[in-house]
Amino acid sequence: MPVALAVLTAGLLACHRAVPNTGLHLGSLLEAFLPWLGLAVLPCCSWPCCAAPPPP
């Protein structure tokens, strides 16, 4: 689950210009928070459940 969230966030970072700016102006809102959105990828990738279990 966290890996999928990180991939979706990275996809938004890469294709942010494809988000339409209609209705709630999500395109400009995404562009305003684009630098902060990049910081969301790091916690998703370092989620504890993704780590390998310790050796016995």
Secondary structure per residue as TSV (DSSP state, phi and psi in degrees):
chain	resnum	aa	ss	phi	psi
A	1	M	-	360.0	-48.4
A	2	P	H	-64.8	-32.5
A	3	V	H	-67.0	-41.1
A	4	A	H	-63.6	-38.7
A	5	L	H	-65.1	-39.3
A	6	A	H	-66.7	-39.1
A	7	V	H	-67.3	-41.3
A	8	L	H	-65.0	-40.4
A	9	T	H	-65.2	-42.3
A	10	A	H	-64.7	-35.6
A	11	G	H	-64.5	-38.8
A	12	L	H	-65.2	-37.6
A	13	L	H	-65.0	-39.8
A	14	A	H	-76.5	-34.8
A	15	C	T	-118.2	38.6
A	16	H	G	-66.9	-22.6
A	17	R	G	-74.4	-14.2
A	18	A	G	-82.9	-10.6
A	19	V	S	-76.2	123.8
A	20	P	-	-69.5	151.9
A	21	N	-	-105.1	44.0
A	22	T	-	-111.5	165.0
A	23	G	T	69.5	-101.4
A	24	L	T	-90.8	10.4
A	25	H	T	57.7	47.0
A	26	L	H	-66.6	-29.3
A	27	G	H	-63.4	-47.5
A	28	S	H	-72.3	-31.5
A	29	L	H	-65.4	-41.4
A	30	L	H	-65.0	-40.5
A	31	E	H	-66.1	-32.2
A	32	A	H	-69.0	-36.4
A	33	F	T	-101.0	13.1
A	34	L	H	-58.5	-44.6
A	35	P	H	-63.5	-35.9
A	36	W	H	-74.1	-28.3
A	37	L	H	-66.1	-32.2
A	38	G	H	-63.5	-31.2
A	39	L	H	-70.8	-19.0
A	40	A	T	-74.2	-19.2
A	41	V	H	-70.6	-37.1
A	42	L	H	-62.4	-50.0
A	43	P	H	-64.2	-31.1
A	44	C	H	-67.0	-37.0
A	45	C	H	-78.1	-23.4
A	46	S	T	-104.2	24.5
A	47	W	-	-60.8	138.9
A	48	P	G	-60.4	-31.3
A	49	C	G	-72.7	-14.4
A	50	C	G	-84.6	-15.6
A	51	A	S	-73.5	149.7
A	52	A	-	-70.0	143.8
A	53	P	-	-66.0	149.5
A	54	P	-	-65.7	146.6
A	55	P	-	-67.0	147.7
A	56	P	-	-71.3	360.0
